[in-house]
Amino acid sequence: MTKHALLRAAAALCVVTVASAAQARLVKINAGPATRIDLPAFGPTGAYLKISGTFEGELDPADRRDAVIADIGLAPAVNGKVRYTSTFMILRPVDLGKGNRKLFFDFGNRGNKRILQWLNDGTPTNDPASAAEFGNGFLMRQGYSVAWAGWGGDVRPGPNALSIELPIATNPDGSAITGPVLAEFIPTAPNRTTIPLPYSASRTAAGNGTLTVRQHETDPKTPVSGWTWTDAQHIEFPGAAKVQWIYEFVYEAKDPKVMGIGHAAIRDFVSFLKYADKDDVGNPNPLAREQRLQGAGGRPQNVEAVYTWGRSQGGRVQRDFVRYGFNEDESGRAVFDGLMPYATGSGGNMWMNFRFSQPTVSAQQHSRRRSHEPELPHTMAVLHDPLTGETEGILKRCLYSETCPKIFNIDSANEYWNKSSSLNHTDAFGQDIAIDDLAPDTREYFIASIQHNTEFNFKAAPLRFCQQPGNPLYNGPVFRALAVALDQWVAFGVEPPKSVVPLSRNGTLVPPQEVRFPRIPTRAYAGWPPLPAVQFNARAMNVNMLMDFSKVPPEPKGPVYTTLVPQVDADGNDIAGIRLPFLQAPLGTFTGWGRLKTEYGGSDPDICGQLGQFIPFANSKAERLAAGDPRPSIEERYPTRRDYVESVKKAAASLVRERFLLVEDYDRIVEAAIEKGTDLWKLPAQDVKPPTQGQ
């Protein structure tokens, strides 16, 4: 019996099925007028159509595929069906015959469209139209259709934002459901004293709620008195706010949305685009073809394959989507053929498929540490967890239904420090697991020394709350190469590169207190402590532990899992992983973590959110020695400009051979090295604008 078959058998023991003739589906698509966009960057594919609108769907609470949604049995129903309405946008070639017969879906991030930023190097927008917003046109030159849809029920509707209208769960007698809810608030200025709440209060009475404050997540909580209700979704506290301190408000809320429906909405929307020709009232599918393809089992379909990419929240929701079995549509067909979740951290949950869910919340070292996010399962493969006795894995349900997609799970260095990413590929005690063997349709990739989020052309600029300038390493070229590798794997069976992660067995994955960070001279604010700079995280890092969610706020119930971080070289740069050309030919130290400033009584030495840092090398040996910097200077590394360019070329060429870089990006990177040389990331004097802070 193969390992895959064993995993499927294990999954079958844990998944209960209930036969049902009812079907969940998209029942109506309401598309507005199409807009034609024709740009040179689209290449031979030619002009695209942009189509926006809404779609309506219905779910059957008795169907096993929908019964997994928390509180769906308490949602209002019409003829036994629960309804929702979501927004969408589609980009497709005007002439579908010039496309590649494939679809890339972007899960988005808090209602924002992201894929054109990172796969096309486009400027941020929720309504792409200009040349800058379509960037280098990669997805269009490849011939992809691109789609988005709303799934986050806590996203407020707005122009071009992705949102979804969800039903509110009620008690069987029709009365409002109430329950305790936690709202966490971290002020960014002393005058930020109004706290928004995720759900309306059941009553705006003085006795409904307790407000506390603390500097660090593990500190004792100090009560805050004198706070008042301003309305059912806001409170205000007196005096000046403590900047970057953690304010926590626990209160009784009402009217929970059935948030998990967002998963089903994406399932049914993508399945409709892939398989249907029209909706229930005859409106055509925007991707329907006159001559439809024959998919697996001879079933007609509009596209050969559907892939998805999403970063941070848009990546975590993909793991959740597969974990709850939503990659199987109402007819038992696979929805997505390939997934590329990025910047997820470990854990199978996001705070979505629960009562009083808060999908926008993200567990980090300094904030919302006790959200549902780090909970089991940690790994894609179905494994026995010795600390709890559970047998779990993100792939458990899709193995049973034989609808598992190919998956590239990709993380930055920040997720190791902030979100316990080592548990994606180690056991509970920090020992390596054979990920490629245990989950053969999954790869784990670590992009070394990068922060959670860097946009195209971001410069190493000072950041408002971090001690050091931000990390400018950009990962878009890796996403493009992996998109090609994923397509080749799905379409032609070409095996992708093996997983690339730091390993405990060779010392590239270690406890945080064992990271050998160089003693870089003091630069700004608190500077570096006497011990290696990352040592503070032995106390304060995001420890992964199980929580008792019957209590609000949740309380640790144990056990604690061993979480490890990447080891660094003498420059302070990560040793293992996919090392970008400008990391292999460095001009400074790049880290996926940074430290908060101490001004305003801030929360140093905690991590500065999802941001990393860039600490440039000295220009000359004399400058280095005068500063006491142990890292060789730029002139010692690269005696001439040509030496620097050749180092970049060599690094880029090795990544092309390894299939982590496309030739077109090799050319772009070498051109940047030639044009800008070692001035590539000189720090601007007054630029304090941080990169986008979506999670």
C-alpha positions in Angstrom: 0.0 0.0 0.0 1.5 3.4 -1.0 2.0 6.2 1.4 -0.6 8.2 -0.4 -3.1 5.4 -0.1 -2.3 5.1 3.6 -2.9 8.8 4.1 -6.2 8.5 2.2 -7.2 5.5 4.5 -6.3 7.5 7.6 -8.4 10.4 6.3 -11.4 8.1 5.6 -11.4 7.1 9.3 -11.8 10.7 10.3 -14.3 12.1 7.7 -18.0 11.3 8.1 -20.1 11.5 4.9 -23.8 12.0 4.6 -25.4 11.3 1.3 -27.5 14.1 -0.1 -29.1 14.8 -3.4 -29.2 18.5 -2.7 -26.6 20.7 -4.4 -24.8 23.9 -3.3 -24.2 26.2 -6.3 -24.0 29.6 -7.8 -27.5 30.3 -8.9 -27.2 33.7 -10.6 -24.3 35.8 -11.9 -25.0 39.5 -12.4 -22.2 40.9 -14.7 -22.0 44.6 -15.6 -20.8 45.9 -18.9 -17.3 44.7 -19.9 -14.4 47.1 -20.3 -11.8 46.5 -23.0 -8.1 47.0 -22.0 -5.4 46.8 -24.6 -1.8 47.3 -23.6 1.6 46.4 -25.2 2.5 44.4 -22.1 -0.1 41.8 -23.0 1.9 40.6 -25.9 0.4 38.1 -28.4 -2.6 37.4 -26.1 -3.9 40.8 -27.1 -6.7 42.8 -25.5 -8.5 41.8 -22.3 -12.0 42.3 -21.0 -12.6 43.4 -17.4 -15.9 42.1 -16.1 -17.3 43.0 -12.6 -20.5 42.3 -10.8 -22.1 40.1 -8.1 -23.2 36.5 -7.9 -25.8 34.8 -5.7 -25.4 31.3 -4.3 -27.3 28.9 -2.1 -26.2 26.2 0.3 -27.9 23.2 1.8 -27.1 22.8 5.5 -27.8 19.0 5.1 -25.2 18.5 2.5 -22.0 17.1 4.0 -19.9 19.6 2.1 -21.8 22.5 3.6 -22.5 21.0 7.1 -18.9 21.7 8.1 -19.7 25.5 8.1 -20.1 26.7 11.7 -23.6 27.8 12.5 -25.0 27.2 9.0 -27.9 25.3 10.6 -28.8 28.5 12.5 -28.8 30.7 9.4 -32.1 31.8 7.9 -33.2 29.5 5.0 -35.7 29.7 2.1 -37.0 26.3 1.0 -34.2 24.8 3.1 -31.4 26.7 1.4 -29.2 29.4 2.8 -28.4 32.3 0.5 -25.5 34.8 0.1 -24.4 37.4 -2.4 -20.8 38.2 -3.3 -18.8 40.5 -5.5 -16.4 39.5 -8.3 -14.0 40.7 -11.0 -12.7 38.8 -14.0 -9.9 39.7 -16.5 -10.1 37.5 -19.6 -8.7 37.7 -23.1 -11.1 39.2 -25.6 -10.3 36.3 -27.8 -10.3 33.3 -25.5 -8.6 31.3 -28.3 -5.5 33.4 -27.7 -5.4 32.6 -24.0 -3.8 29.5 -22.5 -7.1 28.0 -21.4 -6.2 28.4 -17.7 -7.4 30.6 -14.8 -5.5 32.2 -12.0 -7.7 33.1 -9.0 -6.5 35.6 -6.4 -8.0 35.1 -2.9 -7.2 38.8 -2.2 -6.4 40.3 1.1 -9.0 42.1 3.2 -11.0 42.9 0.1 -8.0 44.0 -1.9 -6.8 42.6 -5.2 -3.1 41.6 -4.9 -2.0 39.2 -7.6 -1.0 41.8 -10.3 1.3 43.5 -7.7 3.4 40.4 -7.2 3.1 38.3 -10.4 3.1 41.3 -12.7 5.1 43.9 -10.7 2.1 46.2 -11.0 1.2 49.2 -8.8 -1.5 48.6 -6.2 -5.1 49.0 -7.3 -8.5 47.4 -6.9 -9.6 48.5 -10.4 -6.7 47.6 -12.8 -6.7 49.7 -16.0 -3.4 51.5 -16.6 -0.1 50.2 -17.9 1.5 50.7 -14.5 -1.2 48.7 -12.8 -0.7 45.8 -15.2 3.1 46.0 -14.8 5.2 43.7 -17.0 2.0 41.9 -18.1 3.3 38.4 -17.1 0.0 36.8 -16.4 -1.5 38.3 -19.6 1.5 37.3 -21.7 1.1 33.8 -20.4 -2.6 33.9 -21.5 -4.2 33.5 -18.1 -7.7 34.7 -17.2 -7.6 36.2 -13.7 -10.5 36.3 -11.2 -11.3 37.6 -7.8 -14.3 37.2 -5.5 -15.4 38.3 -2.1 -15.2 35.9 0.8 -14.3 37.9 4.0 -17.5 38.7 5.8 -15.9 41.4 7.9 -14.8 43.5 4.9 -16.9 46.6 4.5 -18.4 47.1 1.0 -16.6 49.8 -1.0 -15.8 50.8 -4.5 -14.1 47.9 -6.2 -13.5 46.1 -2.9 -14.2 42.4 -2.6 -17.0 41.9 -0.2 -19.7 39.4 0.6 -23.2 39.6 2.2 -23.6 36.8 4.7 -26.6 35.8 6.8 -26.6 36.2 10.6 -27.1 33.2 12.8 -29.9 33.2 15.3 -31.2 30.9 18.0 -33.8 28.3 17.0 -36.5 30.5 18.5 -35.4 33.5 16.3 -33.8 35.4 19.2 -30.3 37.0 18.9 -27.3 34.9 19.6 -25.0 36.6 22.1 -21.5 35.7 23.4 -18.2 37.0 24.7 -15.9 38.6 22.1 -12.4 40.0 22.4 -11.3 43.2 20.6 -7.6 44.0 20.6 -6.3 47.5 19.7 -2.7 48.7 19.4 -2.6 52.6 19.1 -0.3 54.2 16.5 -0.5 57.7 18.1 -1.3 59.1 21.6 -4.6 60.5 20.4 -5.9 57.1 19.1 -8.2 56.4 22.0 -11.3 55.0 20.2 -11.4 51.3 19.9 -13.5 49.7 17.1 -15.3 46.5 17.9 -15.7 43.5 15.5 -19.3 42.9 16.5 -22.1 45.0 17.9 -22.5 45.0 21.6 -25.6 43.2 23.0 -26.1 46.3 25.2 -24.1 49.6 25.6 -24.2 49.5 29.4 -21.2 50.3 31.6 -21.2 46.8 32.9 -20.8 45.2 29.5 -17.0 45.0 29.1 -13.6 45.1 30.6 -10.7 47.1 29.2 -7.1 46.3 30.1 -3.7 47.4 28.8 -0.2 45.8 28.8 3.1 46.6 27.1 4.0 43.0 26.0 1.7 40.1 25.2 3.0 38.1 28.2 2.8 41.0 30.7 0.1 41.3 33.4 -3.0 43.1 32.3 -3.7 46.5 33.9 -7.4 47.5 34.1 -8.3 50.8 32.4 -11.1 52.7 34.0 -13.3 55.5 32.8 -13.9 54.1 29.3 -17.3 54.8 27.7 -19.5 53.5 24.9 -19.7 55.9 21.9 -22.0 53.5 20.0 -22.6 49.7 19.8 -19.4 49.2 17.9 -17.0 51.6 19.5 -15.7 52.5 23.0 -13.4 55.4 24.0 -10.9 55.5 26.9 -9.6 58.7 28.7 -6.1 60.2 28.6 -3.4 59.6 26.1 -2.9 56.2 24.5 0.2 54.2 25.1 1.6 53.8 21.6 2.2 50.2 20.5 0.9 48.9 23.8 -1.8 46.2 23.7 -5.4 47.3 24.7 -7.8 44.4 25.2 -11.5 44.8 25.5 -13.8 41.8 26.3 -17.5 42.3 26.0 -20.8 40.6 25.2 -21.6 40.9 21.5 -24.6 39.8 19.4 -25.5 38.7 15.8 -22.6 36.5 14.6 -22.3 36.3 10.8 -21.9 32.8 9.3 -18.4 33.6 8.2 -17.5 30.1 7.0 -19.9 30.6 4.0 -17.1 32.6 2.4 -15.3 29.3 1.7 -18.3 27.8 0.0 -18.8 31.0 -2.0 -15.3 30.7 -3.5 -15.8 27.0 -4.1 -19.0 27.5 -6.0 -17.8 30.6 -7.9 -14.7 28.9 -9.2 -16.5 25.7 -9.9 -19.0 27.7 -12.0 -16.2 29.4 -14.0 -14.5 26.1 -14.5 -17.5 23.8 -15.4 -20.7 25.7 -16.2 -22.0 27.4 -19.3 -24.7 29.5 -17.7 -26.5 30.1 -14.4 -30.0 29.0 -13.3 -31.7 31.9 -15.2 -29.6 31.6 -18.3 -26.9 34.3 -17.8 -23.7 33.1 -19.5 -20.5 32.2 -17.7 -17.9 34.8 -18.7 -15.4 32.0 -19.3 -17.7 29.7 -21.2 -16.5 28.4 -24.6 -18.4 27.2 -27.6 -16.3 24.2 -27.8 -15.7 23.1 -24.2 -12.7 20.9 -23.1 -13.0 17.4 -21.8 -11.6 17.3 -18.3 -10.9 14.4 -16.0 -13.4 11.6 -16.5 -14.6 13.1 -19.7 -16.5 16.0 -18.0 -16.8 19.2 -20.0 -15.1 22.2 -18.6 -14.1 25.7 -19.7 -10.5 25.8 -18.7 -7.8 23.1 -18.5 -6.7 24.1 -15.0 -7.4 26.6 -12.2 -4.6 27.9 -10.0 -4.7 30.2 -7.0 -2.2 32.5 -5.4 -2.7 34.6 -2.2 -0.4 36.3 0.3 -0.8 36.4 4.0 -4.5 36.4 4.8 -5.1 35.3 1.1 -2.6 32.4 1.7 -3.9 31.3 5.1 -7.5 31.0 3.7 -6.2 28.6 1.1 -5.0 26.2 3.8 -8.3 26.6 5.5 -10.2 26.0 2.3 -8.5 22.7 1.7 -8.6 21.6 5.3 -12.4 21.9 5.5 -12.9 20.0 2.3 -14.0 22.9 0.0 -11.8 21.8 -2.9 -14.6 19.3 -3.7 -17.5 20.9 -5.4 -21.2 19.7 -5.2 -20.6 17.2 -7.9 -17.5 15.7 -6.4 -15.1 17.5 -8.8 -11.9 19.3 -7.9 -12.1 23.0 -7.8 -8.5 24.2 -7.8 -5.8 22.2 -9.5 -2.9 24.1 -7.9 -2.4 26.3 -4.9 0.4 28.9 -4.2 -0.3 30.2 -0.6 2.4 32.6 0.5 3.3 34.0 4.0 1.0 31.8 5.9 2.9 30.5 8.9 1.9 27.1 10.4 -1.5 26.0 11.4 -4.6 24.9 9.6 -6.8 27.7 10.8 -7.6 31.2 10.2 -10.2 32.8 12.4 -13.1 32.3 9.9 -15.1 29.1 10.4 -16.2 29.8 14.0 -18.9 31.7 15.8 -18.0 35.3 16.2 -15.2 34.8 13.7 -12.7 37.6 13.0 -11.1 36.7 9.6 -9.1 39.9 9.5 -7.2 39.1 12.7 -3.7 37.7 12.3 -1.7 36.1 15.1 1.7 37.8 15.5 4.5 37.9 18.1 3.3 41.3 19.5 -0.4 41.1 18.7 -3.4 38.6 18.7 -1.1 35.8 19.8 -4.1 33.8 21.0 -6.2 33.7 17.9 -7.3 30.4 16.3 -4.5 30.6 13.7 -1.7 28.5 15.2 -3.9 25.6 16.0 -3.6 22.0 14.7 -3.1 20.8 12.0 0.3 22.2 11.4 1.3 20.1 8.4 -0.1 19.4 5.0 0.5 15.7 5.5 -1.8 13.7 7.8 0.4 12.9 10.8 0.0 11.6 14.4 0.6 14.4 16.9 2.3 12.9 20.0 1.5 15.8 22.2 -2.3 15.6 21.7 -2.8 12.1 20.4 -4.7 13.5 17.3 -4.1 12.4 13.8 -4.4 15.5 11.7 -3.4 17.2 8.4 -4.6 19.9 6.1 -5.0 17.4 3.3 -7.1 15.0 5.3 -10.5 15.7 3.7 -9.3 16.1 0.1 -7.3 12.8 0.3 -10.6 11.1 1.1 -12.5 12.7 -1.8 -9.4 12.5 -4.1 -9.6 16.2 -4.9 -6.3 17.4 -3.5 -4.6 20.0 -5.5 -0.8 20.4 -6.1 0.4 22.9 -3.5 3.4 25.2 -3.2 3.4 26.5 0.4 5.8 29.5 0.5 7.0 31.4 3.5 9.2 34.4 4.2 11.7 34.7 7.1 9.1 36.8 9.0 6.8 33.8 9.3 9.4 31.8 11.1 9.8 34.6 13.7 6.2 35.7 13.8 4.1 32.6 12.9 6.0 29.4 13.9 6.6 28.4 10.3 9.0 25.7 11.3 6.1 23.5 12.3 5.2 23.2 8.6 8.1 20.8 8.2 9.1 19.7 11.7 7.4 17.6 14.3 6.2 18.8 17.7 9.8 18.5 19.0 11.5 20.4 16.2 12.8 17.4 14.3 12.7 17.4 10.5 10.0 15.5 8.7 10.2 14.1 5.2 7.7 16.5 3.7 8.2 15.6 0.0 7.6 11.9 0.8 4.7 12.3 3.3 2.8 14.8 1.0 4.1 14.1 -2.5 1.8 16.6 -4.1 3.1 19.4 -1.8 6.3 21.5 -1.7 7.5 23.8 1.0 9.6 26.7 -0.1 11.4 29.2 2.2 12.5 32.6 0.7 15.5 33.5 2.8 16.0 36.8 4.7 12.8 38.6 3.4 10.1 40.3 5.4 6.4 39.5 5.2 5.6 42.0 2.5 7.8 44.1 0.1 6.4 45.7 -2.9 8.1 46.1 -6.3 10.7 48.9 -6.3 10.4 49.5 -2.5 13.5 51.2 -1.2 15.2 50.6 2.2 13.5 53.5 3.9 13.2 54.4 7.6 10.0 53.1 9.1 7.7 54.8 11.6 7.7 52.2 14.3 10.7 50.1 13.6 14.3 50.8 14.7 15.9 50.1 11.4 15.0 50.7 7.7 12.7 48.2 6.0 13.9 45.2 4.0 13.8 45.9 0.2 14.3 42.3 -1.0 11.4 41.6 -3.4 10.0 38.1 -4.1 7.9 38.7 -7.2 10.4 37.0 -9.5 10.3 33.8 -7.4 6.4 33.8 -7.6 6.6 34.0 -11.4 9.1 31.1 -11.7 7.0 29.0 -9.3 3.8 29.8 -11.3 5.5 28.3 -14.3 6.7 25.3 -12.3 3.2 24.7 -10.9 1.6 24.8 -14.4 4.2 22.4 -15.7 3.5 20.0 -12.8 -0.2 20.1 -13.2 -0.4 20.1 -17.0 2.6 17.9 -17.9 3.6 16.0 -14.8 7.0 17.7 -14.7 8.2 17.4 -11.1 8.9 20.8 -9.5 12.1 21.6 -7.5 12.2 19.7 -4.2 11.2 21.5 -1.1 13.8 24.1 0.1 13.6 24.9 3.8 16.0 25.3 6.7 16.7 22.0 8.5 17.4 21.2 12.1 19.6 18.2 11.2 22.2 20.4 9.5 22.0 23.4 11.8 20.2 25.8 9.5 17.1 25.7 11.7 17.8 26.4 15.4 16.2 27.7 18.6 16.1 31.5 18.5 18.7 31.9 21.3 21.2 30.0 19.1 21.1 32.3 16.2 24.6 33.7 15.6 23.7 37.3 14.7 26.7 39.6 14.2 27.4 42.3 16.8 26.6 45.2 14.4 27.4 48.6 15.9 24.6 50.7 17.4 22.8 52.6 14.8 19.5 54.1 16.1 17.2 54.1 19.0 17.8 51.2 21.4 20.6 49.7 19.2 21.7 46.1 19.7 21.8 44.4 23.1 25.0 42.9 24.4 23.9 39.5 23.2 23.0 38.7 19.6 20.1 40.9 18.6 17.7 38.0 18.1 18.2 36.6 21.5 15.3 38.6 22.9 13.0 36.3 21.0 13.8 33.4 23.3 11.4 35.1 25.6 9.1 36.9 23.4 8.6 35.0 20.1 5.3 33.6 19.0 5.3 30.4 21.0 2.9 27.9 19.4 0.6 26.3 21.9 -2.9 24.9 22.0 -5.6 27.2 23.4 -8.9 26.7 25.3 -11.3 28.7 23.1 -14.2 28.1 25.4 -12.8 31.0 27.4 -12.5 34.7 26.2 -9.8 35.6 26.1 -8.5 32.1 25.3 -6.2 30.5 27.8 -3.3 28.2 27.1 -4.2 24.6 27.7 -0.9 23.1 26.5 1.2 21.6 25.2 3.9 23.9 23.9 5.4 23.0 20.5 9.1 23.5 19.7 9.4 26.3 17.2 12.7 27.1 15.4 14.1 29.9 13.2 16.6 30.1 10.4 20.3 30.3 11.3 22.3 33.1 9.8 25.8 33.6 8.2 28.5 36.0 9.4 26.7 38.9 7.8 23.4 38.1 9.6 21.7 36.8 6.4 19.8 33.5 6.4 21.9 30.5 5.3 19.2 28.2 3.9 16.3 28.7 1.6 15.8 30.3 -1.8 18.4 33.1 -1.6 17.6 36.0 -4.0 20.4 37.4 -6.2 20.7 40.5 -4.1 21.0 38.4 -1.0 23.7 36.1 -2.5 25.6 39.3 -3.6 24.7 41.4 -0.6 25.1 45.1 0.1 24.0 44.7 3.8 22.2 42.5 6.3 18.6 41.6 5.5 16.3 40.1 8.1 12.7 39.0 8.2 12.3 40.5 11.6 12.9 44.0 13.1 12.4 45.6 16.5 9.9 48.2 17.7 11.2 51.6 18.6 11.3 52.7 22.2 9.9 56.2 21.7 6.4 56.8 23.3 7.3 54.1 25.7 6.9 51.6 22.9 7.2 47.9 23.1 10.9 47.1 22.4 12.2 44.4 22.3 9.1 43.0 20.6 9.1 42.3 16.9 8.0 45.2 14.6 5.1 43.4 13.2 5.6 41.8 9.8 8.5 44.1 8.8 12.1 43.2 8.5 15.2 45.4 8.3 18.1 46.3 6.1 21.4 47.3 7.7 23.9 48.4 4.9 27.6 47.5 4.9 30.2 50.2 5.3 31.5 51.6 2.0 35.1 51.1 2.9 37.4 49.2 5.2 38.4 52.3 7.0 34.8 53.3 7.6 34.1 49.7 8.8 37.0 49.7 11.2 36.2 53.1 12.6 32.6 52.0 13.3 33.7 48.6 14.7 31.5 46.7 12.2 32.6 43.0 11.9 31.0 42.7 8.4 33.4 43.2 5.4 32.8 46.5 3.6 31.5 46.9 0.1 35.0 47.7 -1.3 36.4 44.6 0.4 33.7 42.4 -1.2 33.6 44.1 -4.6 36.8 45.9 -5.6 35.2 47.1 -8.8 31.7 47.7 -10.1 32.2 44.8 -12.5 32.9 42.5 -9.6 29.6 43.3 -8.0 27.7 42.8 -11.3 29.4 39.5 -11.9 28.4 38.3 -8.4 24.8 39.2 -9.1 24.9 37.4 -12.5 26.3 34.2 -11.0 23.7 34.2 -8.3 20.8 34.8 -10.7 22.1 32.2 -13.1 22.2 29.6 -10.4 18.5 30.4 -9.5 17.6 30.0 -13.2 19.1 26.5 -13.2 17.3 25.6 -10.1 14.0 26.9 -11.7 13.4 29.6 -9.0 14.0 32.4 -11.5 12.9 32.9 -15.1 15.3 34.1 -17.8 13.3 37.3 -18.2 13.9 38.1 -14.5 17.6 37.2 -14.8 17.8 39.9 -17.4 15.9 42.4 -15.3 18.0 41.7 -12.2 21.3 42.0 -14.0 20.2 45.2 -15.7 19.4 46.7 -12.3 22.8 45.7 -11.0 24.5 47.3 -14.0 22.5 50.5 -13.9 22.5 51.1 -10.1 25.5 49.1 -9.0 26.3 49.3 -5.3 24.0 52.4 -5.0 21.1 50.0 -5.3 19.7 50.7 -1.8 21.2 53.9 -0.6 18.8 55.2 2.1 16.8 58.3 1.2 17.1 61.1 3.7 13.4 61.9 4.4 11.4 59.0 3.0 9.5 57.4 5.9 6.7 55.8 4.0 6.5 52.1 4.9 5.4 49.3 2.5 1.7 48.3 2.4 0.7 46.8 5.8 -1.9 44.3 4.7 -1.5 40.9 6.4 
